[in-house]
Amino acid sequence: MTTREPDPAKVEAFGDKFVDVLNHGALALATSIGHRTGLFDAMAELPPSTSQAIAEAAGLNERYVREWLGAMVTGGFVDYEPTGKRYYLPREHAACLTRAATPNNLAVFAQYIALLGTVEDKIVECFRHGGGVPYADFPRFPEVMAEESAQTVVAALIDGILPLAPGLVKALERGIDVLDVGCGAGRALNLLARSYPSSRFTGYDFTEAAIAMGRTEAENNALPNVRFDIKDVTSLGESARYDLITAFDAIHDQANPAAVLRGIATALRPQGTFLMQDIAGSSHLDKNLDHPIAPLLYTISCMHCMTVSLAQNGEGLGAMWGKEKALEMLRDAGFGQVEVTQLPHDIQNNYFIATKG
């Protein structure tokens, strides 16, 4: 067996890349802080300002704000005028970092880096001993998922997603029975209930905190046509009850996704529609090499989607189960016709429109 000395140029190139990784990881954490504290929102409304003025506008401690601004300036997020020590968030950056920029607020996604870091020790133990980390061990996950869903799903639901299924909008206007499987905090379902008062909506999720958020929003908006229940969707136990069933970014997290899909098929009426949004990618690693956010998606899958399933002694399908596996499982569940499409604004998700037969 022969050994080869490493190529010095390649070593240097990878070292440079890794320095970028460290800087970008730090910027992701700082971006999460900027989003959660409202610093980006405050700066978007200010002219070039001192750290004290920015802190006062955001209602925050100046010393912390000043150190955070150091990361933002050196990272290229914020412009800096040394004379007068004034900071400015360019409009082009505000268009990607503020709540006013929704659905294009990329700062929302930075929260996943900090959130996943809180379970790193437990994930390391899973690498050594197997098993999984239960959903309850992820702080703020329903809140962050609700924010992401508001941008990727809710913002496009009425005008972009529902029209993908022929005749669905008119049916909702007439009045049909709808179930959302793994409804989370219920933002999508509550929007549907507001938009289509003649239809009846049910949301199932096994997370108490998420269900509470959905119920609160429904009560605050006086929506009599929607209800939320805590339920393990592995055994729906319902037959021919719904005209439309939706699952937004939920199937791959399940302990037994095949059983969930079979239950959905059984719960649909003969002419019913299953609308599933899930991660866009291939079941084959080599076909994901050019995916623009593949490292992020695989990491989130490893540190959340896969492990929460394994924590329930589940299949551990993972977020990157891929279109090929999804189509196979939909066919096995009894869906004879499945169309897959994407929306122009959403590189992260595929939309599956499935009917039985």
BALOBA-296698 format. One record per residue (C-alpha): residue number from 1; residue in one letter; x, y, z. Coordinates in nm, 4 decimals. Example, Ala and Ser with C-alpha at 12.3 -4.5 7.8 and 13.67 -1.06 7.14 Angstrom:
<zapas>
   pos   code          x          y          z
     1      A     1.2300    -0.4500     0.7800
     2      S     1.3670    -0.1060     0.7140
</zapas>
This chain:
<zapas>
   pos   code          x          y          z
     1      M     0.0000     0.0000     0.0000
     2      T     0.1423     0.3354    -0.1029
     3      T     0.0816     0.6658     0.0687
     4      R     0.0617     1.0039    -0.0971
     5      E     0.1564     1.3331     0.0602
     6      P    -0.1332     1.5805     0.0660
     7      D    -0.1342     1.8468    -0.2027
     8      P    -0.0289     2.1701    -0.0242
     9      A    -0.2495     2.3822    -0.2503
    10      K    -0.5536     2.1689    -0.1703
    11      V    -0.4716     2.1785     0.2009
    12      E    -0.4546     2.5568     0.1907
    13      A    -0.7756     2.5810    -0.0117
    14      F    -0.9631     2.3601     0.2342
    15      G    -0.8200     2.5531     0.5271
    16      D    -0.9484     2.8756     0.3749
    17      K    -1.2874     2.7140     0.3215
    18      F    -1.3002     2.6040     0.6833
    19      V    -1.2190     2.9524     0.8085
    20      D    -1.5199     3.0673     0.6049
    21      V    -1.7279     2.7940     0.7709
    22      L    -1.6337     2.9218     1.1162
    23      N    -1.7076     3.2832     1.0240
    24      H    -2.0373     3.1942     0.8611
    25      G    -2.1387     2.9791     1.1566
    26      A    -2.0717     3.2713     1.3886
    27      L    -2.2686     3.5032     1.1607
    28      A    -2.5615     3.2615     1.1636
    29      L    -2.5728     3.2812     1.5443
    30      A    -2.5441     3.6598     1.5348
    31      T    -2.8167     3.6764     1.2711
    32      S    -3.0473     3.4718     1.4914
    33      I    -2.9876     3.7198     1.7733
    34      G    -3.0491     4.0127     1.5414
    35      H    -3.3803     3.8632     1.4349
    36      R    -3.5017     3.7635     1.7811
    37      T    -3.4118     4.0960     1.9421
    38      G    -3.5590     4.3023     1.6579
    39      L    -3.2257     4.4719     1.5855
    40      F    -3.2559     4.4322     1.2103
    41      D    -3.6093     4.5719     1.2182
    42      A    -3.4991     4.8721     1.4238
    43      M    -3.1952     4.9457     1.2074
    44      A    -3.4004     4.9313     0.8891
    45      E    -3.5897     5.2372     1.0129
    46      L    -3.2805     5.4358     1.1139
    47      P    -3.0306     5.6552     0.9274
    48      P    -2.6623     5.5908     1.0029
    49      S    -2.6661     5.5800     1.3837
    50      T    -2.4479     5.5217     1.6866
    51      S    -2.4667     5.1998     1.8849
    52      Q    -2.6413     5.3928     2.1617
    53      A    -2.9110     5.5206     1.9268
    54      I    -2.9618     5.1726     1.7818
    55      A    -2.9844     5.0183     2.1290
    56      E    -3.2399     5.2775     2.2362
    57      A    -3.4491     5.2232     1.9224
    58      A    -3.4546     4.8482     1.9856
    59      G    -3.4929     4.8784     2.3640
    60      L    -3.1707     4.6863     2.4285
    61      N    -2.8454     4.7088     2.6225
    62      E    -2.5911     4.9250     2.4353
    63      R    -2.2821     4.7210     2.5275
    64      Y    -2.4278     4.4026     2.3837
    65      V    -2.5551     4.5835     2.0772
    66      R    -2.2101     4.7333     2.0137
    67      E    -2.0371     4.3949     2.0267
    68      W    -2.3033     4.2412     1.8018
    69      L    -2.2513     4.5260     1.5566
    70      G    -1.8830     4.4320     1.5456
    71      A    -1.9783     4.0924     1.4042
    72      M    -2.2270     4.2482     1.1640
    73      V    -1.9769     4.5031     1.0289
    74      T    -1.6855     4.2622     0.9880
    75      G    -1.9219     4.0063     0.8363
    76      G    -2.0439     4.2501     0.5724
    77      F    -2.4020     4.2763     0.6976
    78      V    -2.3833     4.6348     0.8262
    79      D    -2.1975     4.9400     0.6904
    80      Y    -1.9803     5.1434     0.9272
    81      E    -1.8678     5.5061     0.9280
    82      P    -1.5575     5.5364     1.1531
    83      T    -1.6035     5.9118     1.1763
    84      G    -1.8836     5.9429     1.4254
    85      K    -1.8904     5.5638     1.4807
    86      R    -2.2216     5.5232     1.3008
    87      Y    -2.3751     5.2026     1.1705
    88      Y    -2.6193     5.1517     0.8840
    89      L    -2.8158     4.8529     0.7553
    90      P    -2.8260     4.8813     0.3738
    91      R    -3.1708     4.8572     0.2206
    92      E    -3.0590     4.5639     0.0088
    93      H    -2.9673     4.3726     0.3252
    94      A    -3.2835     4.4788     0.5075
    95      A    -3.4753     4.3206     0.2184
    96      C    -3.3479     3.9813     0.3391
    97      L    -3.3245     4.0331     0.7159
    98      T    -3.6355     4.2080     0.8479
    99      R    -3.9876     4.1075     0.9344
   100      A    -4.1107     4.3660     0.6874
   101      A    -3.9369     4.1625     0.4158
   102      T    -4.1513     3.8538     0.4802
   103      P    -4.1720     3.6139     0.2943
   104      N    -3.8080     3.6877     0.2060
   105      N    -3.6763     3.7218     0.5615
   106      L    -3.3806     3.4827     0.5601
   107      A    -3.2950     3.5672     0.9218
   108      V    -3.5757     3.3343     1.0303
   109      F    -3.3745     3.0330     0.9123
   110      A    -3.0638     3.1327     1.1095
   111      Q    -3.2502     3.0371     1.4266
   112      Y    -3.2111     2.6684     1.3383
   113      I    -2.8344     2.6866     1.3903
   114      A    -2.8657     2.8117     1.7468
   115      L    -3.1594     2.5821     1.8207
   116      L    -2.9826     2.2667     1.7007
   117      G    -2.6754     2.3587     1.9000
   118      T    -2.8748     2.3169     2.2210
   119      V    -2.9118     1.9417     2.1568
   120      E    -2.5612     1.8714     2.0266
   121      D    -2.4537     1.6823     2.3408
   122      K    -2.7584     1.4553     2.3175
   123      I    -2.7049     1.3971     1.9459
   124      V    -2.3428     1.2975     2.0142
   125      E    -2.4689     1.0387     2.2635
   126      C    -2.7030     0.9045     1.9948
   127      F    -2.4055     0.8642     1.7601
   128      R    -2.2405     0.6519     2.0262
   129      H    -2.5359     0.4533     2.1577
   130      G    -2.8176     0.4880     1.9040
   131      G    -3.1698     0.5982     1.9889
   132      G    -3.2960     0.9504     1.9387
   133      V    -3.3711     1.2884     2.0923
   134      P    -3.7433     1.3444     2.1551
   135      Y    -3.9282     1.6441     2.0164
   136      A    -3.9851     1.7804     2.3671
   137      D    -3.6089     1.8352     2.4064
   138      F    -3.5999     2.0978     2.1311
   139      P    -3.6668     2.4419     2.2834
   140      R    -3.8652     2.6892     2.0744
   141      F    -3.9076     2.4440     1.7863
   142      P    -4.2834     2.5008     1.7415
   143      E    -4.2219     2.8755     1.7434
   144      V    -3.9421     2.8632     1.4846
   145      M    -4.1290     2.6175     1.2643
   146      A    -4.4334     2.8450     1.2753
   147      E    -4.2209     3.1373     1.1578
   148      E    -4.0699     2.9347     0.8752
   149      S    -4.4086     2.7970     0.7749
   150      A    -4.5458     3.1485     0.7622
   151      Q    -4.2914     3.2301     0.4940
   152      T    -4.2676     2.9122     0.2890
   153      V    -4.6238     2.7789     0.3137
   154      V    -4.8709     3.0262     0.4597
   155      A    -4.7596     3.3201     0.2457
   156      A    -4.8110     3.1172    -0.0734
   157      L    -5.0994     2.8970     0.0406
   158      I    -5.3986     3.0759    -0.1105
   159      D    -5.2531     3.2072    -0.4357
   160      G    -4.9789     2.9537    -0.5053
   161      I    -5.0269     2.6161    -0.3375
   162      L    -5.4022     2.5496    -0.3444
   163      P    -5.4335     2.6201    -0.7201
   164      L    -5.1891     2.3340    -0.7840
   165      A    -5.4816     2.0937    -0.7302
   166      P    -5.7482     2.1447    -1.0011
   167      G    -6.0885     2.2435    -0.8643
   168      L    -5.9703     2.2597    -0.5035
   169      V    -6.0304     2.6316    -0.4512
   170      K    -6.3892     2.6126    -0.5753
   171      A    -6.4527     2.3097    -0.3561
   172      L    -6.3238     2.4991    -0.0509
   173      E    -6.5494     2.7894    -0.1371
   174      R    -6.8511     2.5554    -0.1551
   175      G    -6.7615     2.3822     0.1696
   176      I    -6.5650     2.0628     0.2331
   177      D    -6.4073     1.8758     0.5249
   178      V    -6.0328     1.9304     0.5650
   179      L    -5.7706     1.7684     0.7889
   180      D    -5.4158     1.8951     0.8421
   181      V    -5.1860     1.6151     0.9621
   182      G    -4.9002     1.7381     1.1797
   183      C    -5.0529     2.0850     1.1862
   184      G    -4.7933     2.2360     1.4207
   185      A    -4.8938     2.5806     1.5436
   186      G    -5.1828     2.5847     1.2970
   187      R    -5.0993     2.8965     1.0966
   188      A    -5.1853     2.7340     0.7645
   189      L    -5.5076     2.5823     0.8948
   190      N    -5.6236     2.9043     1.0587
   191      L    -5.5592     3.0924     0.7352
   192      L    -5.7701     2.8388     0.5474
   193      A    -6.0478     2.8681     0.8050
   194      R    -6.0514     3.2476     0.7679
   195      S    -6.0413     3.2305     0.3891
   196      Y    -6.3061     2.9615     0.3406
   197      P    -6.5760     2.9996     0.6084
   198      S    -6.8043     2.7414     0.4430
   199      S    -6.5491     2.4622     0.4920
   200      R    -6.4678     2.2731     0.8121
   201      F    -6.1100     2.2280     0.9315
   202      T    -5.9377     1.9922     1.1774
   203      G    -5.5738     1.9939     1.2840
   204      Y    -5.3878     1.7046     1.4494
   205      D    -5.0470     1.7242     1.6154
   206      F    -4.8911     1.5375     1.9073
   207      T    -4.7192     1.8471     2.0499
   208      E    -4.9218     2.0197     2.3210
   209      A    -4.7393     2.3526     2.2842
   210      A    -4.8102     2.3666     1.9113
   211      I    -5.1771     2.2750     1.9529
   212      A    -5.2123     2.5446     2.2190
   213      M    -5.0725     2.8022     1.9762
   214      G    -5.3195     2.6947     1.7081
   215      R    -5.6158     2.7103     1.9428
   216      T    -5.5162     3.0530     2.0729
   217      E    -5.4935     3.1957     1.7222
   218      A    -5.8302     3.0447     1.6299
   219      E    -5.9921     3.1899     1.9417
   220      N    -5.8363     3.5318     1.8851
   221      N    -5.9748     3.5368     1.5317
   222      A    -6.3161     3.3935     1.6297
   223      L    -6.2959     3.1003     1.3894
   224      P    -6.5837     2.8596     1.4597
   225      N    -6.4998     2.6298     1.1659
   226      V    -6.1618     2.5022     1.2899
   227      R    -6.0549     2.2764     1.5754
   228      F    -5.7206     2.1440     1.6972
   229      D    -5.6664     1.8116     1.8729
   230      I    -5.3629     1.6410     2.0252
   231      K    -5.3335     1.3137     1.8393
   232      D    -5.0743     1.0602     1.7292
   233      V    -5.1395     1.0484     1.3557
   234      T    -4.9778     0.7062     1.3222
   235      S    -5.3243     0.5648     1.3875
   236      L    -5.5792     0.8086     1.2479
   237      G    -5.8606     0.5535     1.2759
   238      E    -6.0915     0.7481     1.0423
   239      S    -6.2551     0.6328     0.7213
   240      A    -6.3832     0.8368     0.4241
   241      R    -6.4229     1.1458     0.6425
   242      Y    -6.2312     1.4186     0.4584
   243      D    -6.2343     1.5722     0.1126
   244      L    -5.8886     1.7241     0.1531
   245      I    -5.5988     1.6203     0.3755
   246      T    -5.2827     1.8286     0.3959
   247      A    -4.9406     1.7581     0.5456
   248      F    -4.6916     2.0424     0.5476
   249      D    -4.3335     1.9340     0.6178
   250      A    -4.4620     1.6619     0.8492
   251      I    -4.4506     1.3125     0.6985
   252      H    -4.0751     1.2549     0.7114
   253      D    -4.0705     1.3248     1.0885
   254      Q    -4.3140     1.0455     1.1674
   255      A    -4.2144     0.7318     1.3543
   256      N    -4.4043     0.5202     1.1001
   257      P    -4.4557     0.7324     0.7882
   258      A    -4.5916     0.4404     0.5867
   259      A    -4.8698     0.3849     0.8419
   260      V    -4.9478     0.7570     0.8459
   261      L    -4.9809     0.7643     0.4668
   262      R    -5.2061     0.4557     0.4699
   263      G    -5.4215     0.6195     0.7360
   264      I    -5.4477     0.9336     0.5258
   265      A    -5.5554     0.7341     0.2217
   266      T    -5.8227     0.5580     0.4289
   267      A    -5.9459     0.8838     0.5820
   268      L    -5.9992     1.0428     0.2404
   269      R    -6.3315     1.0218     0.0626
   270      P    -6.3264     0.8510    -0.2823
   271      Q    -6.2656     1.1707    -0.4788
   272      G    -6.0530     1.3334    -0.2117
   273      T    -5.7124     1.4979    -0.2462
   274      F    -5.3971     1.4624    -0.0415
   275      L    -5.1739     1.7709    -0.0642
   276      M    -4.8268     1.7076     0.0798
   277      Q    -4.5427     1.9573     0.1065
   278      D    -4.2043     1.8076     0.1850
   279      I    -3.8355     1.8732     0.1342
   280      A    -3.7206     1.8968    -0.2273
   281      G    -3.4336     1.6602    -0.2893
   282      S    -3.3434     1.3207    -0.4217
   283      S    -3.3355     0.9919    -0.2349
   284      H    -2.9880     0.9459    -0.3836
   285      L    -2.6989     1.1422    -0.2320
   286      D    -2.5134     1.1817    -0.5605
   287      K    -2.8128     1.3649    -0.7079
   288      N    -2.8075     1.6218    -0.4256
   289      L    -2.4501     1.7386    -0.4817
   290      D    -2.5656     2.0575    -0.6549
   291      H    -2.8567     2.1284    -0.4194
   292      P    -2.8000     2.4862    -0.2959
   293      I    -2.8829     2.4105     0.0687
   294      A    -2.8115     2.0374     0.0891
   295      P    -2.5608     2.0630     0.3805
   296      L    -2.8153     2.2598     0.5838
   297      L    -3.0966     2.0143     0.5087
   298      Y    -2.8902     1.7045     0.5879
   299      T    -2.7726     1.8622     0.9151
   300      I    -3.1256     1.9581     1.0209
   301      S    -3.2351     1.6068     0.9270
   302      C    -2.9606     1.4451     1.1357
   303      M    -3.0117     1.6700     1.4364
   304      H    -3.3907     1.6919     1.4339
   305      C    -3.6083     1.5159     1.1752
   306      M    -3.4375     1.1770     1.1877
   307      T    -3.3676     1.1748     1.5596
   308      V    -3.7208     1.2663     1.6734
   309      S    -3.8479     0.9697     1.4749
   310      L    -3.5826     0.7365     1.6174
   311      A    -3.6695     0.8605     1.9686
   312      Q    -4.0100     0.6987     1.9150
   313      N    -3.8456     0.3750     1.7950
   314      G    -3.9456     0.4910     1.4502
   315      E    -3.8073     0.4517     1.1014
   316      G    -3.5879     0.7611     1.1123
   317      L    -3.6714     0.8469     0.7526
   318      G    -3.5141     1.1919     0.7704
   319      A    -3.5841     1.5137     0.5824
   320      M    -3.3816     1.4029     0.2793
   321      W    -3.5921     1.0936     0.2090
   322      G    -3.6295     1.2370    -0.1400
   323      K    -3.8864     1.2510    -0.4152
   324      E    -3.8231     0.8948    -0.5320
   325      K    -3.8895     0.7431    -0.1885
   326      A    -4.1894     0.9690    -0.1354
   327      L    -4.3489     0.8582    -0.4624
   328      E    -4.2847     0.4943    -0.3770
   329      M    -4.4459     0.5281    -0.0351
   330      L    -4.7451     0.7201    -0.1733
   331      R    -4.8086     0.4444    -0.4278
   332      D    -4.7767     0.1759    -0.1585
   333      A    -5.0279     0.3681     0.0562
   334      G    -5.2888     0.3500    -0.2203
   335      F    -5.2442     0.6728    -0.4143
   336      G    -5.2652     0.5899    -0.7829
   337      Q    -5.2107     0.9364    -0.9202
   338      V    -4.9437     1.1718    -0.7898
   339      E    -4.8180     1.4962    -0.9394
   340      V    -4.5067     1.6702    -0.8076
   341      T    -4.4277     2.0353    -0.8579
   342      Q    -4.2360     2.3274    -0.7077
   343      L    -4.3162     2.6957    -0.6643
   344      P    -4.0829     2.9628    -0.8070
   345      H    -4.0206     3.1247    -0.4672
   346      D    -3.9465     2.7997    -0.2846
   347      I    -3.6280     2.6036    -0.3582
   348      Q    -3.6697     2.4036    -0.0384
   349      N    -3.9929     2.2117    -0.1006
   350      N    -4.1760     1.9802    -0.3344
   351      Y    -4.5559     1.9778    -0.3506
   352      F    -4.7265     1.6424    -0.4048
   353      I    -5.0897     1.6298    -0.5220
   354      A    -5.2172     1.2752    -0.4725
   355      T    -5.5495     1.1028    -0.5358
   356      K    -5.6564     0.7447    -0.4768
   357      G    -5.7217     0.5013    -0.7575
</zapas>
